[in-house]
Amino acid sequence: MASPISYRPSTKSFLGNTNTREVHRLADETTNCQIGEIVKAGHAVTFNPDSLSQAHAEKFDNCAYCLGGSKK
């Protein structure tokens, strides 16, 4: 289940944006991902377990920039 965060997680691989319902892979983020803005706006969540499959199970779509394959 997604957990809200108010800081940039350094130990997580994936971060979700509750506003756009997109998941980002932090190791592959681009400037287009705007992770800092997502966190600052209070839209950032992490997943437990920290996996892409968990993000998909929670109905998050892939970020077109860092993951590719977005359905949007």
DSSP file (Angstrom, degrees, kcal/mol; ACC not computed):
  #  RESIDUE AA STRUCTURE BP1 BP2  ACC     N-H-->O    O-->H-N    N-H-->O    O-->H-N    TCO  KAPPA ALPHA  PHI   PSI    X-CA   Y-CA   Z-CA
    1    1 A M              0   0    0      0, 0.0    47,-0.1     0, 0.0    45,-0.1   0.000 360.0 360.0 360.0 139.4    0.0    0.0    0.0
    2    2 A A        -     0   0    0     45,-0.2    45,-0.2    52,-0.1    43,-0.0  -0.338 360.0-156.4 -66.6 141.6    1.3    3.5   -0.9
    3    3 A S  E     -A   46   0A   0     43,-2.5    43,-2.4    -2,-0.0    -1,-0.0  -0.983  17.4-122.3-121.4 127.6    2.7    5.6    1.9
    4    4 A P  E     -A   45   0A   0      0, 0.0     2,-0.3     0, 0.0    41,-0.3  -0.344  29.9-166.5 -66.2 147.8    2.8    9.4    1.7
    5    5 A I        -     0   0    0     39,-2.1    39,-0.4     1,-0.1    37,-0.1  -0.953  25.2-164.5-133.7 154.9    6.2   11.1    2.1
    6    6 A S  S    S+     0   0    0     -2,-0.3     2,-0.3    37,-0.1    -1,-0.1   0.189  77.2  49.4-120.6  13.5    7.3   14.7    2.7
    7    7 A Y  S    S-     0   0    0     37,-0.1     0, 0.0     0, 0.0     0, 0.0  -0.934  95.5 -90.6-144.5 163.2   11.0   14.2    1.8
    8    8 A R        -     0   0    0     -2,-0.3     2,-0.3    -3,-0.0    28,-0.0  -0.704  46.0-130.1 -80.0 117.5   12.9   12.6   -1.1
    9    9 A P        -     0   0    0      0, 0.0     3,-0.1     0, 0.0    -1,-0.0  -0.504  21.8-172.2 -72.8 131.6   13.5    9.0   -0.2
   10   10 A S  S    S+     0   0    0     -2,-0.3    -2,-0.0     1,-0.1     0, 0.0   0.592  83.3  49.0 -96.4 -13.0   17.1    7.9   -0.6
   11   11 A T  S    S+     0   0    0      2,-0.0     2,-0.3     0, 0.0    -1,-0.1   0.340  94.2  89.1-108.5   5.9   16.5    4.2    0.0
   12   12 A K        -     0   0    0      1,-0.1     3,-0.1    -3,-0.1    34,-0.0  -0.739  54.5-160.0-106.2 153.0   13.5    3.6   -2.3
   13   13 A S  S    S+     0   0    0     -2,-0.3    13,-2.4     1,-0.2    14,-0.5   0.735  76.8  43.4 -97.2 -29.8   13.5    2.7   -6.0
   14   14 A F  E     -B   25   0A   0     11,-0.2    33,-0.4    33,-0.1     2,-0.4  -0.926  57.5-172.9-126.5 144.7   10.1    3.8   -6.9
   15   15 A L  E     -B   24   0A   0      9,-2.2     9,-2.8    -2,-0.4     2,-0.3  -0.999  12.9-149.0-136.0 132.0    8.0    6.9   -6.2
   16   16 A G  E     -BC  23  45A   0     29,-3.3    29,-1.9    -2,-0.4     2,-0.6  -0.745   7.0-143.5-102.1 149.8    4.4    7.5   -7.1
   17   17 A N  E  >> -BC  22  44A   0      5,-2.8     4,-2.4    -2,-0.3     5,-0.9  -0.947   7.5-164.8-109.6 110.4    2.7   10.8   -7.9
   18   18 A T  T  45S+     0   0    0     25,-3.1    -1,-0.1    -2,-0.6    26,-0.1   0.706  86.8  58.4 -70.2 -18.8   -0.9   10.8   -6.5
   19   19 A N  T  45S+     0   0    0     24,-0.3    -1,-0.2     1,-0.1    25,-0.0   0.904 123.4  19.6 -75.7 -42.8   -1.8   13.8   -8.6
   20   20 A T  T  45S-     0   0    0     -3,-0.2    -2,-0.2     2,-0.1    41,-0.1   0.553  97.6-128.3-102.7 -11.3   -1.1   12.1  -12.0
   21   21 A R  T  <5 +     0   0    0     -4,-2.4    40,-3.2     1,-0.2     2,-0.3   0.844  61.7 140.2  61.3  36.7   -1.1    8.4  -10.8
   22   22 A E  E   < -Bd  17  61A   0     -5,-0.9    -5,-2.8    38,-0.3     2,-0.4  -0.830  44.6-143.6-107.9 149.1    2.3    7.9  -12.4
   23   23 A V  E     -Bd  16  62A   0     38,-2.9    40,-1.8    -2,-0.3     2,-0.4  -0.910  13.9-158.3-111.0 140.9    5.2    5.9  -10.9
   24   24 A H  E     -B   15   0A   0     -9,-2.8    -9,-2.2    -2,-0.4     2,-0.8  -0.926  17.1-136.2-119.6 141.9    8.8    6.9  -11.4
   25   25 A R  E >   -B   14   0A   0     -2,-0.4     3,-1.6   -11,-0.2     4,-0.2  -0.882  18.7-154.8 -93.8 110.4   12.0    4.8  -11.1
   26   26 A L  G >  S+     0   0    0    -13,-2.4     3,-0.9    -2,-0.8    -1,-0.1   0.794  89.1  59.0 -61.5 -31.5   14.3    7.1   -9.1
   27   27 A A  G 3  S+     0   0    0    -14,-0.5    -1,-0.3     1,-0.2   -13,-0.1   0.728 115.5  36.1 -69.4 -20.4   17.5    5.6  -10.5
   28   28 A D  G <  S+     0   0    0     -3,-1.6    -1,-0.2     2,-0.0    -2,-0.2   0.190  85.1 142.9-116.9  14.8   16.4    6.6  -14.0
   29   29 A E    <   -     0   0    0     -3,-0.9     2,-0.2    -4,-0.2    -3,-0.1  -0.177  31.5-159.0 -60.9 150.2   14.6    9.9  -13.4
   30   30 A T    >>  -     0   0    0      1,-0.0     3,-1.3     0, 0.0     4,-0.6  -0.702  37.3 -98.3-117.3 173.0   15.0   12.7  -15.9
   31   31 A T  G >4 S+     0   0    0      1,-0.3     3,-0.6    -2,-0.2    -2,-0.1   0.801 122.7  64.1 -63.3 -26.4   14.5   16.4  -15.5
   32   32 A N  G 34 S+     0   0    0      1,-0.2    -1,-0.3     2,-0.1    -3,-0.0   0.734  89.8  67.1 -67.9 -21.8   11.0   15.9  -17.0
   33   33 A C  G <4 S-     0   0    0     -3,-1.3    -1,-0.2    30,-0.1    -2,-0.2   0.842  82.7-160.3 -69.2 -33.3   10.0   13.7  -14.0
   34   34 A Q    <X  +     0   0    0     -4,-0.6     4,-1.9    -3,-0.6     3,-0.3   0.899  20.8 169.6  53.7  48.1   10.2   16.7  -11.6
   35   35 A I  H  > S+     0   0    0     -5,-0.3     4,-2.4     1,-0.2     5,-0.2   0.891  72.6  55.5 -57.3 -43.0   10.5   14.5   -8.5
   36   36 A G  H  > S+     0   0    0      1,-0.2     4,-2.6     2,-0.2    -1,-0.2   0.888 108.1  48.4 -58.1 -40.5   11.4   17.5   -6.3
   37   37 A E  H  > S+     0   0    0     -3,-0.3     4,-2.2     2,-0.2    -1,-0.2   0.863 108.9  53.5 -68.7 -36.5    8.2   19.3   -7.4
   38   38 A I  H  <>S+     0   0    0     -4,-1.9     5,-2.3     2,-0.2     6,-0.5   0.937 113.4  42.8 -62.4 -46.5    6.1   16.1   -6.7
   39   39 A V  H ><5S+     0   0    0     -4,-2.4     3,-1.5     1,-0.2     5,-0.2   0.939 113.4  51.8 -64.4 -47.8    7.5   15.9   -3.2
   40   40 A K  H 3<5S+     0   0    0     -4,-2.6    -1,-0.2     1,-0.3    -2,-0.2   0.856 108.6  51.5 -59.0 -36.8    7.2   19.6   -2.5
   41   41 A A  T 3<5S-     0   0    0     -4,-2.2    -1,-0.3    -5,-0.1    -2,-0.2   0.546 115.1-116.1 -78.7  -6.9    3.5   19.6   -3.6
   42   42 A G  T < 5S+     0   0    0     -3,-1.5    -3,-0.2    -4,-0.4    -2,-0.1   0.723  84.2 116.6  80.4  21.5    2.7   16.7   -1.2
   43   43 A H      < +     0   0    0     -5,-2.3   -25,-3.1    -6,-0.2     2,-0.3   0.336  42.4 112.0-102.1   5.3    1.9   14.2   -4.0
   44   44 A A  E     + C   0  17A   0     -6,-0.5   -39,-2.1   -39,-0.4     2,-0.3  -0.633  36.0 168.1 -88.9 135.5    4.7   11.7   -3.4
   45   45 A V  E     -AC   4  16A   0    -29,-1.9   -29,-3.3    -2,-0.3     2,-0.3  -0.971  19.9-147.8-136.4 154.4    4.1    8.2   -2.1
   46   46 A T  E     -A    3   0A   0    -43,-2.4   -43,-2.5    -2,-0.3     2,-0.3  -0.723  21.0-121.4-113.3 171.0    6.3    5.1   -1.8
   47   47 A F        -     0   0    0    -33,-0.4   -45,-0.2    -2,-0.3   -33,-0.1  -0.845  13.9-121.1-119.6 149.8    5.2    1.5   -2.1
   48   48 A N  S    S+     0   0    0     -2,-0.3     2,-0.2     1,-0.2    -2,-0.0  -0.926 110.6  30.6-132.3 107.1    5.4   -1.5    0.2
   49   49 A P  S    S-     0   0    0      0, 0.0     2,-1.9     0, 0.0    -1,-0.2   0.504 104.5-126.5 -73.4 160.7    6.9   -3.6   -1.2
   50   50 A D        +     0   0    0     -2,-0.2     2,-0.3     4,-0.1    -2,-0.1  -0.542  65.6 120.9 -78.9  80.3    9.1   -1.1   -3.1
   51   51 A S  S  > S-     0   0    0     -2,-1.9     4,-1.9     1,-0.1     5,-0.1  -0.978  72.0-124.5-146.1 155.1    8.4   -2.6   -6.5
   52   52 A L  H  > S+     0   0    0     -2,-0.3     4,-2.5     1,-0.2     5,-0.2   0.871 113.1  56.9 -65.5 -37.5    7.0   -1.7   -9.9
   53   53 A S  H  > S+     0   0    0      1,-0.2     4,-2.1     2,-0.2    -1,-0.2   0.870 105.8  50.4 -64.2 -34.9    4.5   -4.5   -9.7
   54   54 A Q  H  > S+     0   0    0      2,-0.2     4,-1.5     1,-0.2    -1,-0.2   0.916 109.6  50.7 -67.0 -42.3    3.2   -3.1   -6.4
   55   55 A A  H  <>S+     0   0    0     -4,-1.9     5,-2.4     1,-0.2     3,-0.2   0.918 111.7  47.7 -60.2 -43.1    2.8    0.4   -8.0
   56   56 A H  H ><5S+     0   0    0     -4,-2.5     3,-1.9     1,-0.2    -1,-0.2   0.889 107.4  55.9 -64.8 -38.7    0.9   -1.2  -11.0
   57   57 A A  H 3<5S+     0   0    0     -4,-2.1    -1,-0.2     1,-0.3    -2,-0.2   0.807 105.7  52.6 -62.0 -29.0   -1.3   -3.2   -8.5
   58   58 A E  T 3<5S-     0   0    0     -4,-1.5    -1,-0.3    -3,-0.2    -2,-0.2   0.189 125.5-105.5 -93.2  16.2   -2.2    0.2   -7.0
   59   59 A K  T < 5 +     0   0    0     -3,-1.9     2,-0.4     1,-0.2    -3,-0.2   0.772  68.9 148.7  69.3  30.9   -3.2    1.5  -10.4
   60   60 A F      < -     0   0    0     -5,-2.4   -38,-0.3    -6,-0.1    -1,-0.2  -0.801  37.5-140.6 -92.1 139.1   -0.2    3.7  -11.0
   61   61 A D  E     -d   22   0A   0    -40,-3.2   -38,-2.9    -2,-0.4     2,-0.1  -0.615  27.3 -93.3 -93.9 156.1    0.9    4.1  -14.7
   62   62 A N  E     -d   23   0A   0      7,-0.3     2,-0.3   -40,-0.2    10,-0.3  -0.442  37.7-113.6 -67.5 139.3    4.5    4.2  -15.9
   63   63 A C     >> -     0   0    0    -40,-1.8     5,-2.4     1,-0.1     4,-1.6  -0.604  21.5-138.1 -66.7 131.1    6.2    7.6  -16.3
   64   64 A A  T  45S+     0   0    0     -2,-0.3     5,-0.2     3,-0.2    -1,-0.1   0.749  96.8  46.7 -65.1 -23.8    6.8    8.0  -20.0
   65   65 A Y  T  45S+     0   0    0      3,-0.1    -1,-0.2     2,-0.1   -34,-0.1   0.918 122.9  23.4 -89.1 -47.7   10.2    9.5  -19.3
   66   66 A C  T  45S+     0   0    0    -36,-0.1    -2,-0.1     2,-0.1    -1,-0.1   0.713 139.8  19.2 -97.1 -20.7   12.0    7.3  -16.7
   67   67 A L  T  <5S-     0   0    0     -4,-1.6    -3,-0.2   -44,-0.1    -2,-0.1   0.704  88.6-154.9-115.2 -34.5   10.1    4.0  -17.3
   68   68 A G      < +     0   0    0     -5,-2.4    -3,-0.1     1,-0.1    -4,-0.1   0.004  62.2  84.4  74.8 169.3    8.5    4.2  -20.7
   69   69 A G        +     0   0    0     -5,-0.2    -7,-0.3     1,-0.2    -5,-0.1   0.724  57.1 172.6  74.3  20.9    5.4    2.3  -21.7
   70   70 A S        -     0   0    0      1,-0.1    -1,-0.2    -9,-0.1    -7,-0.1  -0.358  29.9-149.5 -62.5 141.2    2.9    4.8  -20.3
   71   71 A K              0   0    0      1,-0.2    -1,-0.1    -9,-0.1    -2,-0.0   0.431 360.0 360.0 -89.3  -0.8   -0.7    4.0  -21.1
   72   72 A K              0   0    0    -10,-0.3    -1,-0.2     0, 0.0    -2,-0.1   0.467 360.0 360.0 -82.1 360.0   -1.6    7.8  -21.0
